[in-house]
């Protein structure tokens, strides 16, 4: 019974997390996350909103970092390592004064995720950005 209650509680919080009203950026204009992994972009958007609570300008700048990173991945002659380095520096720069949760939760995690899982997306640019 306790396991069932825990499961239902977690399910409720997950659903509430996913369906909460987003910030001003539409999903069509949101660039963080990867199309290679289901729900990655939606999860990245929701997580960024929560980690950088009420910091709309920071959230917009984080999205800009992601857009530049996506474009870099499609540039001939670029390497994943150089694109990821520029991305990490961008996230660090835009979150430096945003508080520990936003900086660590978004910048450091986003950087690690790009380095770890970006290989699947690097160079796979079938559509113009």
Secondary structure, 3 states (H helix, E strand, C coil): CHHHHHHHHHHHHHHHHHHCCCCCCCHHHCCCCCCCCCCHHHHHHHHHHHHCCCCHHHHHHHHHHHHHHHHHHCCCCCCHHHHHHHHHHHHHHHHCCCCHHHHHHHHHHHHHHHHHHHHHCCCCCCCCC
